[in-house]
Amino acid sequence: MRAVGEEPTRAELREIEAEMPLIEAALAVVDAEIAIALADSHADDLAWRRLRRAEARVTRRMQDFYAVSFGPLDGAA
């Protein structure tokens, strides 16, 4: 466990940097969900499309992240 105020290692920073596209995509989903939740009466089609695009982006970024981290998924077990 890291002591309070102790800086992350270079390896930890590299791991965070590698995950940033996925983290940013997940934040876009949360932003879209908040916009829908805060809509006065009902969310419009644009808000729902924004959410679907954000969810698709998370899927793509997750695939990219796992391909880099663990190698491409070729379907072979």
Secondary structure, DSSP 8 states (H G I E B T S, - for coil): ---TT----HHHHHHHHHHHHHHHHHHHHHHHHHHHHT-SS---HHHHHHHHHHHHHHHHHHHHHHHHHH----S--
